Structure formats: C-alpha cells, structure tokens
Amino acid sequence: MRPAWLKVKLARPEAYQAVERLVKSKSLHTVCEAAQCPNIYECWSKRTATFMLLGDICTRACPFCAVKTGKPSGLDPNEPRKVAEAVQEMGLTYVVLTSVTRDDLSDGGARQFAKTITEIRQHNPGVKVEILVSDLQGSEDAVATVLAASPTVFSHNLETVRRLTPTVRAKASYAGSLALLLKAAQLRPDIPVKSSIMVGLGEEWAELEHTLKDLQQYGVSLLAIGQYLSPSPKHLAVRRYYTPAEFEKLRQIGLQLGFRHVVAGPLVRSSYKASDFML
C-alpha cells in the first residue's frame, strides 16, 4: 500500500479537459499520458504539458517505464508545427519537449528536436524551451544538433545508481549518460544541464550520494529527485518508499554539493514545475 503522502487528487476541471482535447485534435503525444505521470491532473489543469516527440513507441523496453515499446513508424514531418501551434493555443511561456528513444534513427531524433524548438520560437517569440533527450546513442553530433537550436535547458535523465543501471535501463549505460551530460555542458556552457533520478528501486543511501556527486562533477547544475512508482505488476517493483523528510535531506545534500537548483519529493518528475528551475 502506498503511503499517505503519495495520494494524488484526480479532479478533471475544464482546463484539464481543454488540454486533453487540444492534444488529441492535433494527434500529439505527451509523456504525461504515456508514462502515467501522477501529476497529470495538476499540470493539465494549469494548462501545462510535456510534449513527447517522435511518436509514442519506444525502441527500448526499460522495465520501469510505462511507455509502449515496439517497432516505430516514420516521423511526422508536421509534428514541429503542430507542437508550436499547441504551445500558442495554450499560451505557454515555458515548454518541455521529450521523446521516446528511437534507436532506429541515425541521429536518435535530434533533428526533429531542433526543428521543433525553431518552430516553437517562430510561432511564440520569447518562449523558453527545455529539452529532455534520450542518450542519443552517445552521439556528439546529435548533442550538437539539438544544442545548435539553443534550448533553454538541456536535460537527460540518469534515472538510477550505477549498480542498478543494467537492470533498470535497457541498453543504456551509466557512464554513457554521464558522458552525454558532460558533452552538453562543454559544448554550450551557457545552457544549463539538468538530470533526474528515481529512488525506491533498491539503491543504498551511499550510492545515492555518490550518484549526486557524479552528476555534479559531470556538468549537471539542475537536479530532480522523485519516488519510483511501478506502472504495473509486470514492471519493476518498488523496493522502498522514501519519506518527505528523506527527500528534503537529499535536496540539502544536492545544494551542499553545488547544484544550482534541486527539487526533491515523492511525486517529483523530471519535468514537474520545470519553469521553477529557471526562476
């Protein structure tokens, strides 16, 4: 049974329904729905959403993730424009773009990210755009492609500690993710680099502290820490629920290590209240 601090309000006010209609009308995808985010009601009610590019089928099958896996179809060439129009209709000033992992694409979808950033800004001058990318198969060219479009924040999730990475992240590498984050920090020192980790998968406290140190040393300045919640009995089980006090302790450790901003809490996700990181 989940502890009391993990209860989510399921109200569906008109603002939520308006976002739902808009996303469906443009055949867009959001990580809010695909990943079963517990904050979807809060965020959509405030007319915010994290757009998921490159379709809704991932080429990997990470056992913690609710996103569908399989063989994706081709890219929608109109997706960048449709996302930009949705941003305009929602009146957003801060946008988060993420995607499924597309190992079938030579650039991992980097050009689609860049096109979408450009299209959003053409329709919405002054809007801030945060991107949350896959590991892009470690391609420096792909990292350079998305950074050339000047996102407000470059983000890639490390997700878990080194020891658990082979179990938690299919085909991913702890060292590879750190290298990707460092590449972004080195290529564009003017763009903040962000990452996120989950807790409750069986990691030890000392491993968490070591992971935070690694992230800080590899160029990450913005950090999100949240509780892992299993999407279904077929996914990895929750090994432990962290208390709000423990999340606060992790936040303080992060700040002491030198992160510019740290948000930590049971329902925190990588894009939750993303604009707060840039205040």
C-alpha distance (Angstrom), angle and dihedral (degrees) to the residues before:
residue distance angle dihedral
M1 . . .
R2 3.78 . .
P3 3.81 116.4 .
A4 3.80 120.5 -108.4
W5 3.80 94.7 -102.6
L6 3.83 90.3 64.7
K7 3.78 96.5 61.2
V8 3.79 113.5 122.6
K9 3.79 126.5 -153.4
L10 3.82 109.0 -123.8
A11 3.80 100.8 -162.4
R12 3.83 117.2 141.8
P13 3.80 108.6 -155.9
E14 3.78 123.7 -179.6
A15 3.82 93.8 -91.8
Y16 3.82 90.0 57.8
Q17 3.80 91.3 50.2
A18 3.80 91.1 48.6
V19 3.81 91.6 56.1
E20 3.81 90.3 45.5
R21 3.81 91.4 53.1
L22 3.80 92.8 46.4
V23 3.80 94.4 50.7
K24 3.81 92.0 48.5
S25 3.81 94.5 44.9
K26 3.80 91.0 57.8
S27 3.83 94.7 40.6
L28 3.78 90.7 -121.4
H29 3.79 128.6 152.4
T30 3.79 129.6 -135.3
V31 3.77 129.0 -163.0
C32 3.80 85.0 -139.1
E33 3.80 89.1 73.9
A34 3.81 101.6 27.1
A35 3.81 95.3 51.5
Q36 3.83 94.7 38.2
C37 3.79 92.0 -121.1
P38 3.82 111.4 -161.8
N39 3.81 90.4 -142.9
I40 3.80 96.8 59.5
Y41 3.81 94.6 106.9
E42 3.80 93.4 49.3
C43 3.80 95.0 44.6
W44 3.80 98.3 42.3
S45 3.79 90.6 46.2
K46 3.81 86.1 58.4
R47 3.82 90.0 47.9
T48 3.80 95.6 -111.3
A49 3.79 127.8 126.0
T50 3.80 140.8 165.0
F51 3.79 109.3 -123.8
M52 3.79 116.5 -140.9
L53 3.79 113.3 -147.2
L54 3.82 131.2 -159.8
G55 3.80 96.1 41.2
D56 3.78 129.9 -72.1
I57 3.83 101.7 -79.3
C58 3.79 118.8 90.9
T59 3.81 123.5 -153.2
R60 3.79 90.9 -142.3
A61 3.79 130.4 63.9
C62 3.79 107.5 -146.4
P63 3.81 107.3 -178.2
F64 3.82 93.7 -135.7
C65 3.80 96.5 54.0
A66 3.82 130.1 88.2
V67 3.83 95.6 -158.5
K68 3.81 114.3 116.1
T69 3.80 117.6 -102.6
G70 3.77 130.9 -153.5
K71 3.80 140.5 83.4
P72 3.83 110.5 -28.2
S73 3.79 124.8 -145.2
G74 3.80 124.0 -127.1
L75 3.78 125.0 -65.5
D76 3.80 123.4 -83.3
P77 3.82 104.8 -120.2
N78 3.81 89.6 -159.0
E79 3.80 94.6 53.9
P80 3.84 95.9 96.1
R81 3.81 91.2 52.8
K82 3.80 94.0 45.0
V83 3.80 91.9 50.6
A84 3.81 90.2 49.0
E85 3.80 90.5 51.2
A86 3.80 91.3 49.1
V87 3.80 90.6 50.9
Q88 3.80 89.1 51.6
E89 3.80 94.0 47.9
M90 3.80 91.4 48.2
G91 3.80 91.1 49.0
L92 3.80 92.4 -130.5
T93 3.78 123.3 174.7
Y94 3.82 95.0 -176.7
V95 3.81 122.5 41.8
V96 3.80 131.8 -174.4
L97 3.81 119.6 -154.7
T98 3.78 122.3 -168.7
S99 3.79 134.2 155.6
V100 3.75 147.3 -161.2
T101 3.81 114.0 -93.9
R102 3.80 110.1 -93.3
D103 3.79 109.1 -167.8
D104 3.82 87.4 164.5
L105 3.82 90.8 70.5
S106 3.79 118.7 80.8
D107 3.82 91.9 -135.1
G108 3.80 96.6 33.6
G109 3.81 88.6 -117.6
A110 3.81 95.8 -58.3
R111 3.81 94.2 136.8
Q112 3.81 91.1 52.4
F113 3.80 89.4 53.6
A114 3.80 91.0 49.8
K115 3.82 93.0 47.4
T116 3.80 91.0 49.3
I117 3.82 93.1 50.4
T118 3.81 90.1 50.0
E119 3.80 93.1 46.4
I120 3.81 92.8 48.4
R121 3.79 92.0 53.1
Q122 3.80 93.0 46.6
H123 3.80 89.6 56.5
N124 3.81 95.7 34.6
P125 3.82 113.0 32.9
G126 3.79 112.8 -156.9
V127 3.81 96.7 18.7
K128 3.81 116.5 140.7
V129 3.82 116.2 -128.9
E130 3.80 123.7 -161.8
I131 3.80 118.3 -168.4
L132 3.81 126.1 -154.8
V133 3.79 108.0 -166.5
S134 3.79 135.9 -174.6
D135 3.80 118.3 -116.7
L136 3.84 87.8 -82.5
Q137 3.81 85.4 -141.4
G138 3.78 87.8 -76.8
S139 3.81 93.7 -69.4
E140 3.79 112.8 160.8
D141 3.81 89.2 -164.9
A142 3.81 89.8 57.2
V143 3.81 91.3 49.0
A144 3.81 89.6 49.0
T145 3.81 90.7 50.1
V146 3.80 94.8 57.0
L147 3.80 93.0 40.6
A148 3.82 90.8 52.5
A149 3.80 87.1 66.9
S150 3.84 88.1 59.4
P151 3.80 103.7 -127.3
T152 3.79 115.3 -164.0
V153 3.82 90.9 -123.6
F154 3.81 131.5 13.1
S155 3.79 111.8 -147.8
H156 3.80 135.6 -178.4
N157 3.79 123.5 166.6
L158 3.80 121.0 -127.1
E159 3.83 86.5 -171.0
T160 3.82 100.2 -170.7
V161 3.80 147.3 8.5
R162 3.80 123.3 -68.0
R163 3.84 95.9 -103.7
L164 3.81 93.8 54.0
T165 3.80 98.4 41.6
P166 3.84 96.2 93.0
T167 3.81 89.4 54.3
V168 3.81 99.2 39.5
R169 3.82 104.6 37.1
A170 3.81 116.7 49.0
K171 3.82 112.8 -139.3
A172 3.81 90.9 -9.0
S173 3.77 129.8 122.1
Y174 3.80 129.7 -144.8
A175 3.80 91.4 -148.3
G176 3.80 90.8 43.4
S177 3.80 92.8 54.3
L178 3.79 91.7 48.8
A179 3.81 89.6 49.7
L180 3.81 90.5 51.0
L181 3.80 91.7 51.6
L182 3.79 91.1 48.9
K183 3.81 91.6 49.3
A184 3.79 89.8 55.3
A185 3.81 92.2 48.3
Q186 3.79 91.6 49.5
L187 3.81 97.3 44.0
R188 3.81 94.5 49.1
P189 3.81 112.1 17.9
D190 3.81 88.0 172.9
I191 3.83 92.3 65.0
P192 3.84 116.3 75.4
V193 3.80 115.5 -124.4
K194 3.80 119.1 -139.8
S195 3.80 135.8 -171.3
S196 3.78 139.3 175.7
I197 3.78 137.1 -149.8
M198 3.81 134.4 -166.3
V199 3.79 124.6 -139.4
G200 3.78 130.3 -156.9
L201 3.81 98.8 60.3
G202 3.79 96.0 109.1
E203 3.80 101.2 -79.5
E204 3.80 121.9 146.7
W205 3.80 122.0 -121.8
A206 3.81 91.9 -116.3
E207 3.81 89.1 53.9
L208 3.79 90.2 53.7
E209 3.79 91.7 52.0
H210 3.80 90.1 48.8
T211 3.81 90.9 49.7
L212 3.80 91.6 51.8
K213 3.80 89.6 51.1
D214 3.81 90.5 50.1
L215 3.79 92.2 51.2
Q216 3.78 93.0 48.7
Q217 3.81 91.8 48.3
Y218 3.82 91.9 49.2
G219 3.77 95.7 59.1
V220 3.81 103.2 -88.6
S221 3.80 114.4 141.4
L222 3.83 101.1 166.5
L223 3.80 120.9 57.8
A224 3.82 136.8 -176.7
I225 3.82 123.7 -169.3
G226 3.80 123.2 -172.1
Q227 3.78 143.4 164.0
Y228 3.81 117.2 -92.3
L229 3.80 111.9 -123.8
S230 3.79 118.6 -168.4
P231 3.83 111.2 -123.8
S232 3.82 93.2 -151.2
P233 3.81 143.0 -14.5
K234 3.83 87.4 -90.5
H235 3.80 92.0 62.5
L236 3.79 129.4 73.3
A237 3.78 112.3 -64.5
V238 3.79 123.8 -119.0
R239 3.79 107.3 -106.1
R240 3.80 96.3 -169.8
Y241 3.79 141.2 -2.0
Y242 3.79 114.2 -132.5
T243 3.80 118.5 -141.4
P244 3.80 124.0 -123.9
A245 3.82 87.6 -110.0
E246 3.81 90.7 56.9
F247 3.79 91.1 50.0
E248 3.79 89.5 51.8
K249 3.79 89.4 51.2
L250 3.81 90.1 52.6
R251 3.80 90.1 48.9
Q252 3.78 90.9 52.8
I253 3.81 91.8 48.2
G254 3.78 89.2 52.3
L255 3.78 92.9 51.0
Q256 3.80 91.0 47.7
L257 3.80 89.4 53.1
G258 3.78 89.7 57.0
F259 3.81 106.7 -99.2
R260 3.79 110.8 154.3
H261 3.79 93.4 -137.3
V262 3.80 132.5 5.6
V263 3.79 127.7 -175.4
A264 3.80 117.6 -173.4
G265 3.79 130.7 171.1
P266 3.81 144.6 122.0
L267 3.82 95.0 -88.3
V268 3.80 98.3 32.5
R269 3.80 115.0 128.6
S270 3.79 128.8 -178.7
S271 3.81 94.6 -96.4
Y272 3.82 97.8 33.4
K273 3.82 109.3 129.1
A274 3.79 86.8 -14.7
S275 3.80 94.3 170.0
D276 3.81 89.9 62.5
F277 3.81 88.7 70.1
M278 3.80 89.7 65.2
L279 3.81 98.9 47.7
